[in-house]
Each structure stands twice: as C-alpha cells, then as structure tokens.
C-alpha cells in the first residue's frame, strides 16, 4: 500500500512540472497550484517515513544547505520577507527525503516510471501542437518563431531534451523490434519539439552532458568516439531540420536578432551594480518585488529583465550566503550524479542522472531554475531518487577483491579499463 501511494504521489507531483505558471494564471489557479503542490511534496516525503519510520542521516552538505537557507531568512526578517520566498525549501525537502523514499521503489522501477511519464508528456504536447491554433503556441520576434504548447518554453525544452537523451540511452538496451521502433518515433517527436523551442539553454545542457559523460566513462577515448558519433547524428538532424523545416533555432544560435542576449547582458550589469551597493543582499524576493509593477527602462529603450542567472539572483537577494547556497546545491547534485553514474549499469538510469544534472546547471547559468520551483523540485526529486537507489545498492554490495597497487576490479569505480 505505501508503494502504491508513493507511485500515485510521484505521478501527481511530476505532473506539476508540466503545468506552467502561465496556464495556472490563465485559469486563476496560481495560489491553489502552489498550495496543492506543496501539500503533495510534503505528503510524498511523509508517506514512506510513516510506513518505515527511519530517516537517513543527512550529509554535511545537506545540513549546510539548510543552515544557509535559515541564514538567508534571518538576514531578510527585517526586510520584506514573504513565505513565498521559501521556494528553495521544496528541493531541499525532497533531497532530504529521497533516501527513505527510494526504499519504496523496486530496482528498475524509477527508470520505467520516468520513461513512461515523459513519453506521455511528449505525445500529449506533440499532438496538441498539431491541432492547436498557431497563435496559442507560437511567439517570436524579428522573423524568429518559437513554439511552446505549455506556456513555459524553457521547461518544455528541458523535458523534451531529457526525453531525447533517455530515448538514445534506451536504444542501447536489447529491445524488441516494436519497442525499438516506438522509442525511435518518440525520440524524434521530442527532438523536433526541442528544435521548435529554439532555446539556447538546450545547447549548453548538451555540452555539459558531453563533459559529464566523459568524466564518468571508464575509458574516455571510447567515450569521445561514441559521443562524437552521437553528436554527428544530432548535427545532421539539426542541419536537415534547419534547411527543410524551420531555421529559427539556427538564427538564434548565430545571432539572427538585434540583441543576441535578448536583453540579458545589460540587465545582468544592472543587477550586479545593485549587488555591489548592497553586499548582504536586497532580501529574498527582491527581484520579484522590483519587477512586480512592470519592467523599468534601463536606457530609454531596453527593459530590465530577470537576472536569468541563479548565481547572480541569489547574490543580489541574499549576498554571500545566497551565492554559496546555489553553488553548494548544484555541486552536491552534480557530484552525486557523477558518483552514481560511475557504478550504475543501466544506461537509461545513468543517462537520466547525468542529463538532469547538466540541465540543472545549464538552467542555473542561463535561467532562474529555482524560481521555477515546480520544475526544479521534480528534477531534484528524480535525480535524488536515482542516486539514492544506486547508493543503497553500492553499500549492500560486497567489495571486490583488491588488485595489485591498491586498485579494485570493479572496472567502473576506482579502476579504468584499458583503452
């Protein structure tokens, strides 16, 4: 029963990652969405604990993250603190609850769950794009048209790209012909939607994923060759798409608009000046408050944008503790993904961990991932569950016999296979 409840709550929580704030606001459900999502996350954390009242001891970095969040709140108590600014609490909650939550899932269940859920999302959004009015899903400027059926182009690109990477990893499994063809078809659908979003964050995610794949590979030379082949295939697909279907993504990558940064660079300069004038931050939620009544003009023509960089935003709002919070959170998640990927044999789970870690870092650099708390919480949840399951299996395994020189023969832990 707890396992069924856990799976049900997982489906409901992950469903919120596909519900953008734009859609929720259009239906007048912005506040209800926040309340329901928070309740579901709390329930998801509590159900396994109530079934098995044991909680894994939090690691030092996790405790430091909680202390940093408390420090940011204390610094801001004299300012304009709003409980809404406690959004980062949700990713920390699932990070803390993941080891206990992972016990409710059988080995291999998480990979199947994520694949089915993402595939359902891809099919639903792809079909909606076919039947929807262009004005409902398309927006653009300077001849560049971007398509988004969800109301959040960054989130849609992120989920579609994760599905592409998982589909490629799934093809490395020994699948039946029908399953292989279905995987190829679904992967092409999600790849086409990544191209249609024309989101440059996706390119940074792919570059970071390439780096992580080499870092965890037992043989870097073979990893480069394999990734080179995959990159060549994606490059040919992108070139064909640009020539035959739509060149918006190509134009965005090559500077086909007047301001390549879409106003980000000038806005970042403004936010950094504010951070210099307030070394301990303007207070949590300050960026939202400044932009609440509309974006002010910077030079008579350019409008102030969100920082589109979580390191800068948290520095502006919470000073050094805020900057350290983001750096430590991303370092913790990426480090866990790398360690788990080195010992995970399932290519789907391994790819899932690495692409989520790459996506979180990319969105932190070019977007405000922790402001999109629903999307961020689900990504941290899936990554934390996957790494927790790998860590449990690793601890339960018997250590392999030692080899000469103090190495082990695990092949993918402390010893690299001959290249």
Secondary structure as the mmCIF struct_conf table of DSSP 4:
data_model
#
loop_
_struct_conf.conf_type_id
_struct_conf.id
_struct_conf.beg_label_comp_id
_struct_conf.beg_label_asym_id
_struct_conf.beg_label_seq_id
_struct_conf.end_label_comp_id
_struct_conf.end_label_asym_id
_struct_conf.end_label_seq_id
HELX_RH_AL_P HELX_RH_AL_P1 UNK A 2 UNK A 15
HELX_RH_3T_P HELX_RH_3T_P1 UNK A 16 UNK A 18
BEND BEND1 UNK A 19 UNK A 19
HELX_RH_AL_P HELX_RH_AL_P2 UNK A 21 UNK A 26
TURN_TY1_P TURN_TY1_P1 UNK A 27 UNK A 28
HELX_RH_AL_P HELX_RH_AL_P3 UNK A 30 UNK A 51
BEND BEND2 UNK A 52 UNK A 52
HELX_LH_PP_P HELX_LH_PP_P1 UNK A 56 UNK A 59
HELX_RH_AL_P HELX_RH_AL_P4 UNK A 60 UNK A 76
TURN_TY1_P TURN_TY1_P2 UNK A 77 UNK A 80
HELX_RH_3T_P HELX_RH_3T_P2 UNK A 83 UNK A 87
HELX_RH_AL_P HELX_RH_AL_P5 UNK A 88 UNK A 102
TURN_TY1_P TURN_TY1_P3 UNK A 103 UNK A 104
BEND BEND3 UNK A 105 UNK A 105
TURN_TY1_P TURN_TY1_P4 UNK A 107 UNK A 108
HELX_RH_AL_P HELX_RH_AL_P6 UNK A 109 UNK A 131
BEND BEND4 UNK A 132 UNK A 132
HELX_RH_AL_P HELX_RH_AL_P7 UNK A 134 UNK A 137
STRN STRN1 UNK A 138 UNK A 141
TURN_TY1_P TURN_TY1_P5 UNK A 142 UNK A 143
STRN STRN2 UNK A 144 UNK A 147
BEND BEND5 UNK A 149 UNK A 151
HELX_RH_AL_P HELX_RH_AL_P8 UNK A 153 UNK A 170
TURN_TY1_P TURN_TY1_P6 UNK A 171 UNK A 172
BEND BEND6 UNK A 173 UNK A 173
HELX_RH_AL_P HELX_RH_AL_P9 UNK A 177 UNK A 197
TURN_TY1_P TURN_TY1_P7 UNK A 198 UNK A 198
TURN_TY1_P TURN_TY1_P8 UNK A 200 UNK A 200
HELX_RH_AL_P HELX_RH_AL_P10 UNK A 201 UNK A 216
BEND BEND7 UNK A 218 UNK A 219
HELX_RH_AL_P HELX_RH_AL_P11 UNK A 220 UNK A 244
TURN_TY1_P TURN_TY1_P9 UNK A 245 UNK A 245
HELX_RH_AL_P HELX_RH_AL_P12 UNK A 248 UNK A 254
TURN_TY1_P TURN_TY1_P10 UNK A 255 UNK A 255
BEND BEND8 UNK A 257 UNK A 259
TURN_TY1_P TURN_TY1_P11 UNK A 260 UNK A 263
HELX_RH_AL_P HELX_RH_AL_P13 UNK A 264 UNK A 277
TURN_TY1_P TURN_TY1_P12 UNK A 279 UNK A 280
BEND BEND9 UNK A 282 UNK A 282
TURN_TY1_P TURN_TY1_P13 UNK A 284 UNK A 285
HELX_RH_AL_P HELX_RH_AL_P14 UNK A 286 UNK A 290
TURN_TY1_P TURN_TY1_P14 UNK A 291 UNK A 293
HELX_LH_PP_P HELX_LH_PP_P2 UNK A 295 UNK A 296
STRN STRN3 UNK A 297 UNK A 297
BEND BEND10 UNK A 298 UNK A 301
HELX_LH_PP_P HELX_LH_PP_P3 UNK A 302 UNK A 302
STRN STRN4 UNK A 303 UNK A 303
HELX_LH_PP_P HELX_LH_PP_P4 UNK A 304 UNK A 304
BEND BEND11 UNK A 308 UNK A 308
HELX_RH_AL_P HELX_RH_AL_P15 UNK A 310 UNK A 343
HELX_RH_AL_P HELX_RH_AL_P16 UNK A 347 UNK A 366
BEND BEND12 UNK A 367 UNK A 367
TURN_TY1_P TURN_TY1_P15 UNK A 369 UNK A 371
BEND BEND13 UNK A 372 UNK A 372
HELX_RH_AL_P HELX_RH_AL_P17 UNK A 373 UNK A 396
BEND BEND14 UNK A 397 UNK A 397
HELX_LH_PP_P HELX_LH_PP_P5 UNK A 398 UNK A 401
STRN STRN5 UNK A 402 UNK A 402
HELX_LH_PP_P HELX_LH_PP_P6 UNK A 403 UNK A 403
HELX_RH_3T_P HELX_RH_3T_P3 UNK A 404 UNK A 406
STRN STRN6 UNK A 408 UNK A 408
BEND BEND15 UNK A 409 UNK A 409
BEND BEND16 UNK A 411 UNK A 414
HELX_LH_PP_P HELX_LH_PP_P7 UNK A 416 UNK A 418
#
